[in-house]
Amino acid sequence: MNLDFNYNRGGYTRGSGLHRGDCVPRAITIATGLPYQTIYDELAKRTTDWWHNSNTRETRHKKPGRYKPHFGTYKPVFKSYLLDLGWKWKPTMGIGTGCKVHLKASELPKGRLICSVSKHLVAVIDGVINDTHDCSRDGTRCVYGYFYK
């Protein structure tokens, strides 16, 4: 059974709606109920701190001016933020295991989830995708893991 879809911008109100890469603050906003700007500002601050205090491949080879979450948010940044908010991570796929859980209602638990799929984070609330587009690929999209409270 495929998930239902609800168009939800997560409180994003700036500009014409041509926002790109803001799936992380949007998914966190929708799942937690916290204001979009609060989430966005905290992710921007944490990304800046991570950039200055990390020696990873990303921080060595990309321009440091790209601290804004609407350009995308790095996994170590949003993962630590969600853990600090009291969310737990449940991996559903490992290296070499293949896809075990898809973005469909019969394979995900009920409740508020933030699902990690390829190059995207999406909020799923009681079997309903809350996002700006239906990213389920008709129930075939693999879920790498999800955050739950």
DSSP file (Angstrom, degrees, kcal/mol; ACC not computed):
  #  RESIDUE AA STRUCTURE BP1 BP2  ACC     N-H-->O    O-->H-N    N-H-->O    O-->H-N    TCO  KAPPA ALPHA  PHI   PSI    X-CA   Y-CA   Z-CA
    1    1 A M              0   0    0      0, 0.0   104,-1.1     0, 0.0   105,-0.9   0.000 360.0 360.0 360.0 124.5    0.0    0.0    0.0
    2    2 A N  B     -A  104   0A   0    102,-0.2   102,-0.2   103,-0.1     2,-0.2  -0.366 360.0-103.0 -74.6 155.5    1.5    3.3   -1.1
    3    3 A L        -     0   0    0    100,-0.5   125,-0.2     1,-0.1    -1,-0.1  -0.484  32.9-117.1 -74.9 146.5    1.6    6.3    1.3
    4    4 A D  E     -b  128   0B   0    123,-1.6   125,-3.1    -2,-0.2     2,-0.4  -0.357  30.1-130.5 -72.8 165.6   -0.8    9.1    0.9
    5    5 A F  E     -b  129   0B   0    123,-0.2     2,-0.4    -2,-0.1   125,-0.2  -0.977  21.1-175.3-128.3 135.6    0.6   12.5    0.0
    6    6 A N  E     -b  130   0B   0    123,-3.1   125,-1.5    -2,-0.4     2,-0.4  -0.985  28.4-128.3-127.6 119.3    0.0   15.9    1.6
    7    7 A Y  E     +b  131   0B   0     -2,-0.4     2,-0.3   123,-0.2   125,-0.2  -0.528  42.9 163.1 -66.3 122.5    1.5   19.1    0.0
    8    8 A N        -     0   0    0    123,-2.3   125,-0.1    -2,-0.4    22,-0.1  -0.938  32.6-172.3-150.1 119.4    3.3   20.8    2.9
    9    9 A R    >   -     0   0    0     -2,-0.3     3,-1.2     3,-0.1   123,-0.1   0.456  44.4-124.8 -90.2  -2.1    6.0   23.5    2.7
   10   10 A G  T 3   -     0   0    0      1,-0.3    26,-0.2   121,-0.1     3,-0.1   0.755  69.5 -51.3  68.5  25.7    6.6   23.3    6.5
   11   11 A G  T 3  S+     0   0    0      1,-0.3     2,-0.3    24,-0.1    -1,-0.3   0.446  91.5 150.6  91.7  -0.7    6.0   27.0    7.1
   12   12 A Y    <   +     0   0    0     -3,-1.2    -1,-0.3     1,-0.2    -3,-0.1  -0.525   6.9 158.6 -66.7 124.6    8.4   28.2    4.4
   13   13 A T        +     0   0    0     -2,-0.3    -1,-0.2    -3,-0.1     2,-0.1   0.460  27.4 112.7-128.8  -5.1    7.0   31.5    3.2
   14   14 A R  S >  S-     0   0    0      2,-0.1     3,-0.7     3,-0.0     5,-0.1  -0.395  73.5 -20.2 -75.7 148.5    9.8   33.5    1.6
   15   15 A G  T 3  S-     0   0    0      1,-0.2     4,-0.1     2,-0.1     0, 0.0  -0.002 106.4 -38.4  64.2-158.5   10.0   34.3   -2.1
   16   16 A S  T 3  S-     0   0    0      2,-0.1    -1,-0.2     1,-0.0    -2,-0.1   0.434  84.0 -99.0 -87.0  -1.4    8.2   32.7   -5.0
   17   17 A G  S <  S+     0   0    0     -3,-0.7     2,-1.4     1,-0.1    -2,-0.1   0.472  86.3 128.8  93.2   2.5    8.5   29.1   -3.6
   18   18 A L        +     0   0    0      2,-0.0     2,-0.3     0, 0.0    -1,-0.1  -0.341  32.3 148.9 -86.8  55.6   11.5   28.4   -5.8
   19   19 A H        -     0   0    0     -2,-1.4     2,-0.4    -5,-0.1    -7,-0.0  -0.674  28.4-161.7 -89.6 144.9   13.5   27.1   -2.9
   20   20 A R        +     0   0    0     -2,-0.3    52,-0.2    50,-0.2    -2,-0.0  -0.964  61.5   6.6-128.4 143.4   16.0   24.4   -3.5
   21   21 A G  S    S+     0   0    0     -2,-0.4     3,-0.5    50,-0.2    51,-0.3   0.577  82.6 120.1  71.7   9.8   17.7   21.9   -1.2
   22   22 A D     >  +     0   0    0     48,-0.2     4,-2.0     1,-0.2     5,-0.2   0.074  30.6 115.8 -95.8  28.0   15.7   22.9    1.9
   23   23 A C  H  > S+     0   0    0      1,-0.2     4,-2.8     2,-0.2     5,-0.2   0.834  71.2  57.6 -64.5 -30.6   14.3   19.4    2.5
   24   24 A V  H  > S+     0   0    0     -3,-0.5     4,-2.4    45,-0.3     5,-0.2   0.978 111.0  37.8 -68.5 -55.6   16.1   19.0    5.8
   25   25 A P  H  > S+     0   0    0      0, 0.0     4,-2.4     0, 0.0    -1,-0.2   0.889 118.6  52.5 -62.7 -33.8   14.7   22.1    7.6
   26   26 A R  H  X S+     0   0    0     -4,-2.0     4,-2.5     2,-0.2    -2,-0.2   0.947 111.4  44.4 -64.8 -48.2   11.3   21.5    6.0
   27   27 A A  H  X S+     0   0    0     -4,-2.8     4,-2.4     1,-0.2     5,-0.2   0.903 115.4  48.0 -64.0 -41.5   11.1   17.8    7.1
   28   28 A I  H  X S+     0   0    0     -4,-2.4     4,-2.6    -5,-0.2     6,-0.4   0.913 112.2  50.1 -65.7 -41.4   12.3   18.7   10.7
   29   29 A T  H  X S+     0   0    0     -4,-2.4     4,-2.3    -5,-0.2    -2,-0.2   0.932 113.0  45.6 -60.9 -47.2    9.8   21.5   10.9
   30   30 A I  H  < S+     0   0    0     -4,-2.5    -2,-0.2     1,-0.2    -1,-0.2   0.923 117.7  42.8 -64.0 -45.1    6.9   19.3    9.8
   31   31 A A  H  < S+     0   0    0     -4,-2.4    -2,-0.2    -5,-0.2    -1,-0.2   0.871 123.6  34.5 -72.6 -37.4    7.8   16.4   12.0
   32   32 A T  H  < S-     0   0    0     -4,-2.6    -2,-0.2    -5,-0.2    -3,-0.2   0.772  93.9-133.2 -89.8 -26.8    8.6   18.4   15.2
   33   33 A G     <  +     0   0    0     -4,-2.3    -4,-0.1    -5,-0.4    -3,-0.1   0.478  59.0 138.1  83.7   1.7    6.1   21.3   14.8
   34   34 A L        -     0   0    0     -6,-0.4    -1,-0.3    -5,-0.2    -2,-0.1  -0.441  66.0 -84.0 -76.0 156.2    8.8   23.8   15.6
   35   35 A P     >  -     0   0    0      0, 0.0     4,-2.0     0, 0.0     3,-0.2  -0.311  32.2-127.8 -63.6 142.9    8.9   27.0   13.5
   36   36 A Y  H  > S+     0   0    0      1,-0.2     4,-3.0     2,-0.2     5,-0.2   0.908 107.9  51.9 -55.8 -47.0   10.7   26.8   10.2
   37   37 A Q  H  > S+     0   0    0      1,-0.2     4,-2.6     2,-0.2    -1,-0.2   0.857 107.4  52.9 -64.6 -34.8   12.9   29.9   10.8
   38   38 A T  H  > S+     0   0    0     -3,-0.2     4,-2.1     2,-0.2    -1,-0.2   0.940 113.4  43.0 -62.8 -47.7   14.0   28.4   14.2
   39   39 A I  H  X S+     0   0    0     -4,-2.0     4,-2.6     2,-0.2     5,-0.2   0.931 114.6  50.6 -63.0 -46.9   15.1   25.2   12.6
   40   40 A Y  H  X S+     0   0    0     -4,-3.0     4,-2.3     1,-0.2    -2,-0.2   0.922 111.5  47.1 -59.1 -47.6   16.7   27.0    9.6
   41   41 A D  H  X S+     0   0    0     -4,-2.6     4,-2.3     1,-0.2    -1,-0.2   0.900 112.6  49.1 -63.7 -41.5   18.7   29.3   11.9
   42   42 A E  H  X S+     0   0    0     -4,-2.1     4,-2.7    -5,-0.2    -1,-0.2   0.906 111.9  48.5 -66.3 -41.2   19.9   26.5   14.1
   43   43 A L  H  X S+     0   0    0     -4,-2.6     4,-2.4     2,-0.2    -1,-0.2   0.888 111.0  51.1 -65.5 -38.1   21.0   24.4   11.1
   44   44 A A  H  X S+     0   0    0     -4,-2.3     4,-2.1    -5,-0.2    -2,-0.2   0.919 112.4  46.5 -63.8 -43.2   22.8   27.3    9.6
   45   45 A K  H  X S+     0   0    0     -4,-2.3     4,-2.5     1,-0.2    -2,-0.2   0.930 114.2  47.0 -64.2 -46.4   24.6   27.9   12.9
   46   46 A R  H  X S+     0   0    0     -4,-2.7     4,-2.7     1,-0.2    -2,-0.2   0.859 110.6  52.6 -65.9 -35.2   25.5   24.2   13.3
   47   47 A T  H  X S+     0   0    0     -4,-2.4     4,-2.6     2,-0.2    -1,-0.2   0.919 110.0  48.4 -66.1 -42.6   26.7   24.0    9.7
   48   48 A T  H  X S+     0   0    0     -4,-2.1     4,-2.1     2,-0.2    -2,-0.2   0.933 113.6  46.8 -61.1 -46.9   29.0   27.0   10.2
   49   49 A D  H  X S+     0   0    0     -4,-2.5     4,-1.7     1,-0.2    -2,-0.2   0.918 113.6  48.3 -61.3 -44.0   30.4   25.5   13.4
   50   50 A W  H  X S+     0   0    0     -4,-2.7     4,-0.8     1,-0.2    -1,-0.2   0.901 109.5  53.4 -63.3 -40.9   30.8   22.1   11.8
   51   51 A W  H  < S+     0   0    0     -4,-2.6     3,-0.4     1,-0.2    -1,-0.2   0.907 113.3  42.0 -60.9 -42.8   32.6   23.7    8.8
   52   52 A H  H  < S+     0   0    0     -4,-2.1    -1,-0.2     1,-0.2    -2,-0.2   0.738 121.2  40.4 -77.7 -23.3   35.1   25.5   11.0
   53   53 A N  H  < S+     0   0    0     -4,-1.7     2,-0.3    -5,-0.2    -1,-0.2   0.294 102.0  80.8-110.1   9.4   35.7   22.6   13.4
   54   54 A S     <  -     0   0    0     -4,-0.8    -4,-0.0    -3,-0.4     0, 0.0  -0.860  53.0-161.7-119.0 151.1   35.8   19.6   10.9
   55   55 A N        +     0   0    0     -2,-0.3     2,-0.2     4,-0.0    -4,-0.1  -0.401  46.0 135.3-124.0  54.6   38.5   18.3    8.7
   56   56 A T  S  > S-     0   0    0     -5,-0.1     4,-1.4     1,-0.1     5,-0.2  -0.479  71.2-101.0 -97.6 171.0   36.3   16.2    6.3
   57   57 A R  H  > S+     0   0    0      1,-0.2     4,-1.6     2,-0.2     3,-0.2   0.884 120.7  55.2 -57.2 -40.8   36.4   16.0    2.6
   58   58 A E  H  > S+     0   0    0      1,-0.2     4,-1.1     2,-0.2    -1,-0.2   0.907 108.7  46.2 -61.7 -42.4   33.4   18.3    2.3
   59   59 A T  H  4 S+     0   0    0      1,-0.2    -1,-0.2     2,-0.2    -2,-0.2   0.731 113.2  49.9 -76.9 -20.2   35.0   21.1    4.3
   60   60 A R  H  < S+     0   0    0     -4,-1.4    -1,-0.2    -3,-0.2    -2,-0.2   0.793 118.2  34.2 -84.5 -28.2   38.3   20.9    2.4
   61   61 A H  H  < S+     0   0    0     -4,-1.6     2,-0.3    -5,-0.2    -2,-0.2   0.432 103.8  70.5-114.4   0.4   37.0   21.0   -1.1
   62   62 A K  S  < S-     0   0    0     -4,-1.1     0, 0.0    -5,-0.1     0, 0.0  -0.829  88.3 -91.9-118.6 159.9   34.0   23.2   -1.2
   63   63 A K    >   -     0   0    0     -2,-0.3     3,-1.4     1,-0.1    -2,-0.1  -0.458  28.7-138.1 -68.6 133.3   33.6   26.9   -0.8
   64   64 A P  T 3  S+     0   0    0      0, 0.0    -1,-0.1     0, 0.0     3,-0.1   0.603  93.0  77.8 -71.1  -9.3   33.0   27.9    2.8
   65   65 A G  T 3  S+     0   0    0      1,-0.2     2,-1.2     2,-0.1     3,-0.3   0.543  70.8  87.0 -76.2  -4.8   30.3   30.5    1.9
   66   66 A R    <   +     0   0    0     -3,-1.4    -1,-0.2     1,-0.2     5,-0.1  -0.368  46.4 125.3 -92.6  57.1   27.8   27.7    1.4
   67   67 A Y        +     0   0    0     -2,-1.2    -1,-0.2    -3,-0.1   -20,-0.2   0.526  38.6 110.0 -88.8  -6.1   26.6   27.6    5.0
   68   68 A K    >   -     0   0    0     -3,-0.3     3,-2.1     1,-0.1     4,-0.2  -0.531  67.0-139.0 -81.5 131.9   22.9   28.1    4.2
   69   69 A P  G >  S+     0   0    0      0, 0.0     3,-1.6     0, 0.0   -45,-0.3   0.713  98.6  70.7 -61.4 -20.2   20.6   25.1    4.7
   70   70 A H  G 3  S+     0   0    0      1,-0.3   -50,-0.2   -48,-0.1   -48,-0.2   0.558  94.0  56.9 -77.0  -3.1   18.7   25.9    1.5
   71   71 A F  G <  S-     0   0    0     -3,-2.1    -1,-0.3     1,-0.4   -50,-0.2   0.389 131.9 -79.3 -94.2  -0.3   21.8   24.7   -0.4
   72   72 A G    <   -     0   0    0     -3,-1.6     2,-0.4   -51,-0.3    -1,-0.4  -0.215  41.8-112.2 113.7 152.4   21.6   21.4    1.4
   73   73 A T        -     0   0    0    -52,-0.1     2,-0.1    -2,-0.1   -29,-0.0  -0.973  28.1-118.2-123.6 133.7   22.5   20.3    4.9
   74   74 A Y    >>  -     0   0    0     -2,-0.4     4,-2.0     1,-0.1     3,-0.8  -0.415  22.8-121.5 -72.1 144.1   25.3   17.8    5.7
   75   75 A K  H 3> S+     0   0    0      1,-0.3     4,-2.6     2,-0.2     5,-0.3   0.871 109.8  54.6 -55.5 -45.2   24.3   14.5    7.4
   76   76 A P  H 3> S+     0   0    0      0, 0.0     4,-1.4     0, 0.0    -1,-0.3   0.836 110.0  50.3 -61.0 -27.9   26.5   15.0   10.5
   77   77 A V  H <> S+     0   0    0     -3,-0.8     4,-1.7     2,-0.2    -2,-0.2   0.967 116.4  35.9 -73.6 -54.3   24.9   18.4   11.1
   78   78 A F  H  X S+     0   0    0     -4,-2.0     4,-2.4     1,-0.2     5,-0.2   0.833 115.3  56.3 -73.2 -29.1   21.2   17.4   10.9
   79   79 A K  H  X S+     0   0    0     -4,-2.6     4,-2.2    -5,-0.3    -1,-0.2   0.942 109.9  44.1 -66.6 -45.7   21.8   14.0   12.6
   80   80 A S  H  X S+     0   0    0     -4,-1.4     4,-2.2    -5,-0.3    -1,-0.2   0.873 113.0  53.5 -66.0 -35.2   23.4   15.5   15.7
   81   81 A Y  H  X S+     0   0    0     -4,-1.7     4,-1.6     2,-0.2    -2,-0.2   0.939 110.2  45.7 -64.3 -47.0   20.7   18.2   15.8
   82   82 A L  H  <>S+     0   0    0     -4,-2.4     5,-2.5     1,-0.2     4,-0.3   0.889 112.0  51.4 -65.1 -38.3   17.9   15.6   15.7
   83   83 A L  H ><5S+     0   0    0     -4,-2.2     3,-1.2     1,-0.2    -1,-0.2   0.891 108.4  52.4 -63.6 -38.1   19.6   13.5   18.3
   84   84 A D  H 3<5S+     0   0    0     -4,-2.2    -1,-0.2     1,-0.3    -2,-0.2   0.814 104.8  56.2 -65.6 -29.9   19.9   16.6   20.5
   85   85 A L  T 3<5S-     0   0    0     -4,-1.6    -1,-0.3    -5,-0.1    -2,-0.2   0.496 126.9-101.4 -79.7  -2.9   16.2   17.2   20.1
   86   86 A G  T < 5S+     0   0    0     -3,-1.2    -3,-0.2     1,-0.3     2,-0.2   0.569  76.0 138.7  96.3   9.8   15.5   13.7   21.5
   87   87 A W      < -     0   0    0     -5,-2.5     2,-0.3    -6,-0.1    -1,-0.3  -0.545  42.2-139.9 -84.3 154.6   14.9   11.8   18.2
   88   88 A K  E     -C  148   0B   0     60,-3.2    60,-2.2    -2,-0.2     2,-0.5  -0.875   9.0-129.6-115.8 149.7   16.3    8.3   17.7
   89   89 A W  E     -C  147   0B   0     -2,-0.3    58,-0.2    58,-0.2    56,-0.0  -0.848  17.6-172.0-101.2 130.8   17.9    6.9   14.5
   90   90 A K  E     -C  146   0B   0     56,-2.7    56,-1.9    -2,-0.5     2,-0.2  -0.924  14.3-150.2-120.9 102.5   16.7    3.5   13.1
   91   91 A P  E     -C  145   0B   0      0, 0.0    54,-0.3     0, 0.0     3,-0.1  -0.492  15.9-179.2 -71.1 141.9   18.8    2.3   10.2
   92   92 A T        +     0   0    0     52,-2.3     8,-0.5     1,-0.2     2,-0.3   0.349  65.2  42.9-120.2   2.3   16.9    0.1    7.7
   93   93 A M        -     0   0    0     51,-1.1     2,-0.3     7,-0.1    -1,-0.2  -0.995  60.8-168.9-149.8 141.4   19.7   -0.6    5.3
   94   94 A G    >>  -     0   0    0      4,-0.3     3,-1.8    -2,-0.3     4,-0.6  -0.768  45.5 -69.4-123.4 171.9   23.4   -1.6    5.6
   95   95 A I  T 34 S+     0   0    0      1,-0.3    -1,-0.0    -2,-0.3    -2,-0.0  -0.451 120.4   1.8 -64.2 123.8   26.3   -1.8    3.2
   96   96 A G  T 34 S+     0   0    0     -2,-0.3    -1,-0.3     1,-0.1    -3,-0.0   0.463 103.7 103.9  80.4   2.2   25.7   -4.7    0.9
   97   97 A T  T <4 S-     0   0    0     -3,-1.8    -2,-0.1     1,-0.1    -1,-0.1   0.715  73.1-139.4 -88.7 -20.3   22.3   -5.7    2.4
   98   98 A G     <  -     0   0    0     -4,-0.6     2,-0.5     2,-0.0    -4,-0.3  -0.129  43.7 -40.4  80.2 173.0   20.1   -4.3   -0.4
   99   99 A C        +     0   0    0      1,-0.2    -6,-0.1    -6,-0.1     3,-0.1  -0.606  56.5 162.9 -79.4 123.4   16.9   -2.4    0.1
  100  100 A K        +     0   0    0     -8,-0.5     2,-0.4    -2,-0.5    -1,-0.2   0.695  65.0  44.4-107.8 -30.9   14.7   -3.9    2.9
  101  101 A V        -     0   0    0     42,-0.4    42,-3.0    -9,-0.2    -1,-0.3  -0.971  66.1-166.9-124.3 130.3   12.3   -0.9    3.6
  102  102 A H  B     -G  142   0C   0     -2,-0.4     2,-2.4    40,-0.3    40,-0.2  -0.697  40.4 -94.8-109.4 164.7   10.5    1.2    1.0
  103  103 A L  S    S+     0   0    0     38,-2.5  -100,-0.5    -2,-0.2     2,-0.3  -0.493  85.5 113.3 -79.8  74.1    8.7    4.4    1.3
  104  104 A K  B >> S-A    2   0A   0     -2,-2.4     3,-1.5  -102,-0.2     4,-0.6  -0.985  76.0-114.6-146.3 152.9    5.3    2.8    1.6
  105  105 A A  G >4 S+     0   0    0   -104,-1.1     3,-0.7    -2,-0.3  -103,-0.1   0.818 110.2  57.1 -59.8 -37.5    2.7    2.5    4.4
  106  106 A S  G 34 S+     0   0    0   -105,-0.9    -1,-0.3     1,-0.2  -104,-0.1   0.659 111.1  43.7 -72.5 -13.6    3.0   -1.3    4.9
  107  107 A E  G <4 S+     0   0    0     -3,-1.5    -1,-0.2  -106,-0.2    -2,-0.2   0.450 104.5  68.8-110.7  -2.1    6.8   -1.1    5.6
  108  108 A L  S << S-     0   0    0     -3,-0.7     2,-0.0    -4,-0.6    -5,-0.0  -0.903  80.1-116.6-118.1 147.1    6.9    2.0    7.9
  109  109 A P        -     0   0    0      0, 0.0    18,-0.3     0, 0.0    17,-0.1  -0.332  35.6-100.3 -74.8 162.5    5.7    2.3   11.5
  110  110 A K  S    S+     0   0    0     16,-0.1     2,-0.2    15,-0.1    15,-0.0  -0.329  80.0  55.8 -73.2 163.1    2.9    4.7   12.5
  111  111 A G  S    S-     0   0    0     -2,-0.1    15,-2.5     2,-0.1     2,-0.6  -0.646  99.3 -31.5 111.4-167.8    3.8    8.0   14.1
  112  112 A R  E     +D  125   0B   0     13,-0.2    37,-0.6    -2,-0.2     2,-0.3  -0.812  66.3 172.4 -93.9 119.7    6.0   11.0   13.2
  113  113 A L  E     -DE 124 148B   0     11,-2.8    11,-2.5    -2,-0.6     2,-0.5  -0.920  31.1-153.1-126.4 150.7    9.0    9.9   11.1
  114  114 A I  E     -DE 123 147B   0     33,-1.9    33,-2.4    -2,-0.3     2,-0.3  -0.946  28.6-157.6-119.3 106.2   11.8   11.7    9.3
  115  115 A C  E     -DE 122 146B   0      7,-2.9     7,-2.2    -2,-0.5     2,-0.7  -0.669   9.5-144.2 -93.1 136.3   12.8    9.3    6.5
  116  116 A S  E     +DE 121 145B   0     29,-2.9    28,-2.8    -2,-0.3    29,-0.9  -0.884  30.5 163.0 -98.2 116.8   16.2    9.4    4.8
  117  117 A V  E >   -D  120   0B   0      3,-2.4     3,-2.0    -2,-0.7     2,-0.1  -0.694  55.4 -49.7-121.4 177.3   16.0    8.5    1.1
  118  118 A S  T 3  S-     0   0    0     24,-0.5    -1,-0.1     1,-0.3     3,-0.1  -0.298 120.7 -21.8 -58.1 118.7   18.5    9.1   -1.6
  119  119 A K  T 3  S+     0   0    0     -2,-0.1     2,-0.3     1,-0.1    -1,-0.3   0.753 126.3  81.5  54.4  32.1   19.5   12.7   -1.5
  120  120 A H  E <   -D  117   0B   0     -3,-2.0    -3,-2.4   -97,-0.1     2,-0.4  -0.987  59.8-150.8-161.6 149.3   16.4   13.7    0.3
  121  121 A L  E     -D  116   0B   0     -2,-0.3     2,-0.4    -5,-0.2    -5,-0.2  -0.985  23.5-175.9-120.6 137.3   14.8   13.9    3.8
  122  122 A V  E     -D  115   0B   0     -7,-2.2    -7,-2.9    -2,-0.4     2,-0.4  -0.996  23.1-129.5-139.0 139.7   11.0   13.6    4.0
  123  123 A A  E     -DF 114 130B   0      7,-0.9     7,-3.0    -2,-0.4     2,-0.5  -0.738  22.0-171.7 -86.9 131.7    8.5   13.8    6.9
  124  124 A V  E     -DF 113 129B   0    -11,-2.5   -11,-2.8    -2,-0.4     2,-0.6  -0.987   0.2-171.8-125.0 120.0    6.0   11.0    7.1
  125  125 A I  E >  S-DF 112 128B   0      3,-2.5     3,-1.0    -2,-0.5   -13,-0.2  -0.944  70.3 -29.6-118.3 113.3    3.2   11.3    9.7
  126  126 A D  T 3  S-     0   0    0    -15,-2.5    -1,-0.2    -2,-0.6   -16,-0.1   0.883 128.5 -41.9  47.6  48.6    1.0    8.3   10.3
  127  127 A G  T 3  S+     0   0    0    -16,-0.4  -123,-1.6   -18,-0.3     2,-0.5   0.623 115.2 113.4  81.6  13.8    1.4    7.0    6.8
  128  128 A V  E <   -bF   4 125B   0     -3,-1.0    -3,-2.5  -125,-0.2     2,-0.4  -0.976  62.5-134.7-122.4 123.4    1.2   10.3    5.0
  129  129 A I  E     -bF   5 124B   0   -125,-3.1  -123,-3.1    -2,-0.5     2,-0.6  -0.616  17.4-163.3 -72.1 126.2    4.1   11.9    3.1
  130  130 A N  E     +bF   6 123B   0     -7,-3.0    -7,-0.9    -2,-0.4     2,-0.3  -0.923  42.9 103.0-113.7 104.6    4.3   15.6    4.0
  131  131 A D  E    S-b    7   0B   0   -125,-1.5  -123,-2.3    -2,-0.6  -121,-0.1  -0.904  83.1 -89.9-163.1-177.7    6.5   17.4    1.4
  132  132 A T  S    S+     0   0    0     -2,-0.3     2,-0.3  -125,-0.2  -125,-0.1   0.551 108.9  16.6 -87.3  -8.1    6.4   19.6   -1.6
  133  133 A H  S    S-     0   0    0   -127,-0.1     2,-1.1  -125,-0.1    -1,-0.1  -0.984  88.3 -96.9-156.0 157.8    6.2   16.6   -3.9
  134  134 A D        +     0   0    0     -2,-0.3     3,-0.4     1,-0.2     4,-0.1  -0.694  41.7 174.9 -80.1 104.6    5.4   12.9   -3.8
  135  135 A C        +     0   0    0     -2,-1.1    -1,-0.2     1,-0.2   -32,-0.1   0.223  50.3  98.4 -96.6  13.5    8.9   11.4   -3.5
  136  136 A S  S  >>S-     0   0    0   -133,-0.1     5,-2.0     4,-0.1     4,-0.8   0.659  77.7-139.2 -78.7 -15.2    7.8    7.8   -3.0
  137  137 A R  T >45S-     0   0    0     -3,-0.4     3,-1.1     1,-0.2    -2,-0.1   0.934  74.5 -53.0  52.5  48.1    8.3    6.7   -6.6
  138  138 A D  T 345S-     0   0    0      1,-0.2    -1,-0.2     2,-0.1   -34,-0.1   0.843 107.1 -51.6  56.5  37.9    5.1    4.7   -6.3
  139  139 A G  T 345S+     0   0    0    -36,-0.3    -1,-0.2    -3,-0.2    -2,-0.2   0.581 121.0 101.8  81.5  10.5    6.3    2.9   -3.2
  140  140 A T  T <<5 +     0   0    0     -3,-1.1     2,-0.3    -4,-0.8    -3,-0.2   0.503  45.9 112.5-103.1  -5.1    9.6    1.8   -4.7
  141  141 A R      < -     0   0    0     -5,-2.0   -38,-2.5   -38,-0.2     2,-0.2  -0.523  67.8-124.9 -74.9 131.6   11.9    4.3   -3.1
  142  142 A C  B     -G  102   0C   0     -2,-0.3     2,-0.6   -40,-0.2   -24,-0.5  -0.528  12.7-143.0 -78.3 136.8   14.3    2.8   -0.6
  143  143 A V        -     0   0    0    -42,-3.0   -42,-0.4    -2,-0.2   -43,-0.3  -0.900   8.6-167.1 -99.8 120.3   14.4    4.2    2.9
  144  144 A Y        -     0   0    0    -28,-2.8   -52,-2.3    -2,-0.6   -51,-1.1   0.771  66.7 -50.7 -76.0 -26.6   18.0    4.2    4.3
  145  145 A G  E     -CE  91 116B   0    -29,-0.9   -29,-2.9   -54,-0.3     2,-0.3  -0.931  55.4-129.0 170.0 174.6   16.7    4.8    7.8
  146  146 A Y  E     -CE  90 115B   0    -56,-1.9   -56,-2.7    -2,-0.3     2,-0.4  -0.996  10.7-127.9-148.6 153.4   14.4    7.1    9.8
  147  147 A F  E     +CE  89 114B   0    -33,-2.4   -33,-1.9    -2,-0.3     2,-0.3  -0.807  32.5 175.9 -95.5 140.8   14.3    9.2   12.8
  148  148 A Y  E      CE  88 113B   0    -60,-2.2   -60,-3.2    -2,-0.4   -35,-0.1  -0.955 360.0 360.0-141.7 160.0   11.5    8.7   15.3
  149  149 A K              0   0    0    -37,-0.6   -36,-0.1    -2,-0.3   -60,-0.1   0.380 360.0 360.0-112.5 360.0   10.6   10.1   18.7
